[in-house]
Structure formats: C-alpha cells, structure tokens
Amino acid sequence: MATKQGKKKQRGGEIPKPVLYLRELRKYLREVVYELRKVVWPSRKETIGTTVVVLIVVLVFGIYLGIVDSILSRVVRFLIE
C-alpha cells in the first residue's frame, strides 16, 4: 500500500490556509530583519561622494551623447537633402 509523502495531517485536522500564510509571512519578515541587521551601511560621507561621482558621470555621458546625436542628425539631414 503506497503512502502519500509530503502531506501530513495534524490530529485536529488541517490548518486553515490564512493561518499558514500568516505564519509564512511572519517567518519571512523575521528573516528580512535578521538579514538587514547584517548589512554594513555606508557612511553619509561615502554616500555623498558616490552620488557626486554618479551625477558627474551621467552629465559627461549626457553631453557626449548629445554631441554625437547632433553630429549624426546633421549627417543624415545632409544625406537626405
């Protein structure tokens, strides 16, 4: 006689799904808090420095792409006319 593995019935019957979902949610949130405690957060100085670098790089690439776009637009207009 084959038995079903993986599904166990409890003595009082099955646990309602909403209760199982709440247990899983609480477990998940507990694990999230545990992991966040292990994170090494950057200092304010590091955050500002990194942000400034990112803004400068974005500005430089924006100017570069703007110039390339302008040149290519003029080339295409010249070829069409």
Backbone as a ProteinNet text record, in pm:
[ID]
protein_1_A
[PRIMARY]
MATKQGKKKQRGGEIPKPVLYLRELRKYLREVVYELRKVVWPSRKETIGTTVVVLIVVLVFGIYLGIVDSILSRVVRFLIE
[TERTIARY]
84.7	0	89.7	69.1	150.9	98.8	192.7	154	193	116.3	146.5	251.6	361	465	457.1	494.1	495	372.4	260.9	141.7	110.8	120.5	91.2	-34.4	-120.6	-239.3	-211	-258	-245	-363.3	-351	-456.1	-588.1	-585.7	-708.5	-759.3	-700.5	-738.6	-634	-664.1	-570	-576.4	-462.7	-456	-511.4	-600.2	-657.5	-548	-570	-470.1	-434	-530.4	-489.5	-391.7	-408.5	-316.6	-178	-172.1	-42.9	25.2	-53.4	3	57.9	-13.7	33.7	162.6	170	292.8	410.4	388	494.6	536.8	438.4	468.9	552.1	513.4	588.5	730.2	743.7	876	960.9	901	972.3	1018.6	928.9	964.1	1072.6	1067.5	1170.3	1306.3	1308.9	1433.8	1484.6	1393.6	1433.4	1501.7	1441.3	1500.6	1637.7	1649.9	1777.7	1885.1	1849.7	1946.2	1982.8	1884.8	1913.4	2007.5	2006.2	2099.1	2242.8	2262.6	2397.5	2453.5	2371.2	2415.1	2507.7	2615.9	2706.7	2669	2605.3	2556.8	2669.7	2675.1	2780.1	2756.1	2865.1	2853.1	2793.1	2755	2697.9	2799.7	2926.9	3032.4	3050.2	3050.6	3063.7	2944.6	2825.4	2704.9	2707.5	2744.9	2750.7	2858.4	2974.5	3082.7	3042.2	2980.3	2936.7	2830	2737.5	2631.4	2688.9	2787	2850.2	2919.5	2989.3	3056.8	2954.8	2844.5	2741.6	2683.3	2652.8	2596.7	2693.5	2822.4	2921.6	2931.4	2934.7	2943.4	2820.3	2702.3	2579	2582.6	2628.5	2637.6	2735.1	2851.6	2952	2897.6	2837.9	2783.3	2665.2	2586.1	2475.1	2524.9	2628.8	2686.2	2746.3	2819.7	2880.1	2773.2	2669.7	2564.3	2488.4	2474.1	2409.6	2490.6	2621.1	2708.3	2705	2715.5	2712	2578.4	2468.9	2335.9	2324.7	2376.7	2372.1	2450.9	2569.2	2651	2582	2531.4	2465.1	2337.5	2265.3	2145.2	2180.9	2288.5	2329.9	2375.5	2445.4	2490.4	2369.9	2270.3	2151.1	2075.7	2061	1992.7	2066.7	2200.7	2280.7	2259.9	2251.9	2235.2	2094.7	1996.1	1857.4	1835.8	1890.1	1867.3	1944
-117.6	0	124.5	210.6	331.4	438.2	512.5	622.4	753.1	856.5	988.9	1054	1091.4	1159.6	1308	1387.7	1532.5	1599.7	1530	1589.5	1515.9	1587.3	1526.8	1591.8	1512.1	1566	1579.2	1685.7	1703.7	1639.7	1617.4	1549.7	1624.2	1753.3	1832.1	1863.3	1808.2	1841	1931.5	1980.8	2066.8	2209.1	2277.7	2417.5	2502.4	2598	2683.8	2759.2	2778.8	2845.9	2985.4	3069.5	3202.9	3197.2	3098.9	3085.2	3046.5	2956.1	2916.9	3034.8	3113.6	3230.8	3330.6	3352.2	3445.1	3393.5	3264	3206.4	3226.6	3200.1	3216.4	3362.9	3453.3	3596.2	3639.8	3596.3	3631.6	3575.8	3452.8	3391.4	3471	3507.4	3584.1	3719	3790.5	3921.4	3909.9	3804.6	3781.8	3762.1	3686	3663.2	3790.1	3873.5	4000.9	4089.7	4101.2	4183.1	4128.9	3996.2	3934.6	3968.8	3961	3991.8	4139.7	4226.7	4370.4	4409.9	4334.8	4363.8	4332.4	4244.4	4207.6	4303.9	4391.3	4482.7	4589.3	4616.4	4724.4	4845.9	4942.7	5059.5	5159.7	5227.6	5327.5	5451.3	5520.7	5643.6	5754.1	5862.9	5976.1	6030.6	6038.1	6090.3	6001.2	5869.4	5777	5788.1	5801	5812.2	5938.5	6050.8	6177.7	6170.5	6115	6103.8	6018.1	5905.3	5817.1	5883.7	5953.8	6023.4	6129.5	6204.1	6307.7	6244.8	6134.7	6066.6	6021.3	5962	5915.1	6031.8	6142.1	6259.1	6315.3	6320.3	6371.8	6280	6147.6	6052.4	6063.7	6074.8	6089.1	6217.3	6326	6454.2	6444.8	6384.1	6372	6286.4	6171.1	6086.6	6152.7	6228.8	6300.9	6402.1	6477.3	6575.4	6503.9	6395.2	6317.6	6266.1	6203.3	6150.1	6261.3	6376	6489.7	6537.5	6544.6	6587.5	6485.4	6356.1	6251.1	6253.8	6269.5	6275.4	6394.3	6508.4	6628.2	6606.7	6548.8	6524.9	6425.9	6316.1	6217	6272.3	6357.3	6418.9	6505.6	6581.7	6667.1	6583.3	6471.6	6383.5	6324.5	6280	6220.6	6326.2	6445.8	6553.9	6585.8	6587.9	6616.3	6507.9	6381	6270.9	6269.5	6311	6310.6	6423	6539.4	6655.3	6649.8
0	0	0	-95.5	-108.6	-13.8	44.7	133.7	68.4	98.7	44.3	132.9	70.7	146.2	117.4	213.5	193.3	251.9	261.6	320.3	449.2	558.8	687.5	743.8	796.5	861.1	1009.8	1066.5	1208.8	1278.4	1407.7	1482	1476	1483.7	1484.9	1345.8	1244.2	1107.8	1045.2	926.7	856.5	911	902.4	945.8	832.6	863.6	758	682.2	552.2	467.6	517	558.4	605.6	722.4	810.1	923	872.5	775	717.5	649.2	574.9	507.6	608.9	717.6	820.8	885.1	909.8	967.1	872.8	745.1	646.1	633.9	638.2	630.4	750.5	869.5	990.4	984.1	936.7	923.4	824	711	608.2	664.1	732	786.4	893.6	974.1	1075.4	1009	899.2	827	759.7	710.7	649.1	752.3	870.6	976.6	1014.6	1025	1059.4	955.5	828.2	722.2	720.6	745.2	744.7	858.1	966.8	1076.5	1037.7	939.5	897.1	792.2	737.7	631.9	690	619	657.4	573.5	635.9	563.6	544.6	427.5	404.9	490.6	517.6	595.3	508.4	571.8	498	397.4	439.7	353.3	229.6	248.1	134.9	40.3	96.4	14.2	-69.9	-9.7	-84.1	-192.5	-158.7	-257.1	-376.3	-349.3	-457	-542.6	-478.6	-552.1	-644.4	-596.3	-678.6	-799.7	-778.6	-890.2	-994.4	-949	-1041.7	-1120.5	-1054.7	-1123.8	-1227.5	-1194.1	-1288.9	-1411.2	-1387.9	-1499.5	-1588.5	-1528.7	-1607	-1688.9	-1629.8	-1700.6	-1818.4	-1796.3	-1902.7	-2017.7	-1985.5	-2091	-2160.9	-2087.8	-2149.9	-2251.5	-2216.4	-2308.4	-2430.1	-2406	-2514.7	-2610.8	-2557.4	-2643.1	-2715.6	-2651.4	-2717	-2836.8	-2820.5	-2930.8	-3044.6	-3011.4	-3113.9	-3186.6	-3113.7	-3175	-3270	-3228.2	-3312.7	-3443	-3430.4	-3549.3	-3643.5	-3588.2	-3672.5	-3735.9	-3664.5	-3721.5	-3841.6	-3830.3	-3942	-4061	-4032.4	-4140.9	-4213	-4140.3	-4201.1	-4281.3	-4225	-4298.9	-4428.5	-4424.5	-4542.2	-4649.3	-4605.6	-4699.1	-4759.3	-4683.6	-4733.1	-4833.3	-4808.8	-4895.6	-5021.3
[MASK]
+++++++++++++++++++++++++++++++++++++++++++++++++++++++++++++++++++++++++++++++++

